[in-house]
Amino acid sequence: MEHPDDYKLTNDPIDVECIHHKKPHHDRLILRISVKVENEYIPLSFICDTGSPSYLFLCQKSIELLKPRIQESELEALYITSNNKNILIQESPINHKNSNIIGLKLLFEWGLSLNNGFQLLKIPKFI
C-alpha cells in the first residue's frame, strides 16, 4: 500500500487525501498525509484499519525517516507529537510489515465520519 510519491521529501505538505481503494474482493480506506520532519514534509499512505487496537503503526522504512520526530516516554512507549497531542506508535505487525496503519483510536480522534463517504472532520493538514 504505497503511493508512487510516498517517502519523497517536499517543501510543502500534500493535500490530505481520503481514498476508497476498490478491487474485486478487496476494499481499503487509505489516507495520504504528510509528516513534518525538521523543515520538510514526507508524504505517506496509511491503511485505515478499524480493527486495529492502537493509534498508529509504522513500517520500518517510515520509522527510519521519522526518527527525528519519534520520542520515547519514561515507560518506553514510542510516540510522535502532533497538534499538542501525543500519538502512540508501534511497529507494523509482521503480516503488514511494509504498511503504515492508522487504527480506530486515531481515526476517532480525527473525527471519522462515514455519513457522506469516508471523511475525517478534524484531521490536521499534516502530522
N, C-alpha and C positions, 0 to 999 in steps of 0.2 A: 504494500500500500504506500508507494512512494510516487510523488508527482515529479515530473522531469525537472522542475525548478526548485525542488526541495534542497536544502543544505547549501544553496548558493547565496553568499553574502550580498546584501543590498544596503543602500544608504537610507532607504525608507521602508516602513512596514508595508507588506502587501495588503490589499483589501481582504478582509476576512471573508472566507467562502464556506458556506454550508452546502455540502454536496450529497445528494442521494444517488449513490452509485448502484445501478441495477444491472444484473446479469441474470440469465436463467438460473433458477435455484440458488441465487446468491444476492442478497441485498446488504448494503452497508451505508451507514451515515458517516461521512468523512468531514472533518473540519480542517481547513487550512488557515493557519495563523502564523504570524511572525513572533519570534522570541528575540528580545533585545539582548545583545551581548556586547558590552562596552559601548562603542559608538556606532555599531552596525546591527543589522537585523538578519535573522536566519529564518526563512520560511520553512515550515514543517507541516506535514499532513498527520492527522490523528484519526484513528478509528474511534468512533463514539460508541462505547460499549456499556449499555445499561445494566449488564450483568456483572460488571467489574466491581470488585469490593473496595476499591480505593479511589484516589483522586486522579493521579497521573502516572503513567508508566512510560518510560523512555527506553528506546533501543540503545545499544552500546554506542553506536555512531552519534546519536543525539547527546548522550551523556558526555562524550568526549568534547563535542563542540560547545556544550553549555557549561562546562566545568567552571568557568569564571563566575557564573551565576548561582551554581549549586552550593548550598550551605549544609552544615550538619549540626543538628541540635545536640544538647547535652545528653540526650537519650539515644544518640547515634542515628536518628532519623534524618534522611535527606529531604531537603525542601528547596523551593525557589520562591522568592517573594514577588508578588505582582499586585499592584494597586493596594499596597499596605497589608496584604494578606499572605500568609504562608501556605503554599500548596505542597502537600506531601508528594514525594517522588519515590517510585520503586523501579527497579529494572524490569523490563517487559518479560513476561513469562516465556519459558523455553519454547512453547508451541507457537508463540508470536514474537520470537526474539528479534525480528527485523522490523517490527511495527512499533509506532508510538500510539498510545491508547489513552483516551480520556474516559474516566469512569463516571458513573452516575452521580456521585457526590459533587464533582466539579461541574458537571452539566447542570445540576440543580442550582449550584452557586451562581452560574452564569445565566440563569433564567430560562432553562429549557422549556420550550412550548411546542406542542405538536398540533395545535388547533388549526393553523393555516399552513401546514407543511412543517418542515424542520426549521426552527428558529431558536436563537439564543438571545434573549431580550436584554441581558445585562453583560454581554461579553465585552471585554476590553479590546481596544484597537490592536494591541499586541500584549504578549506576556512579558 
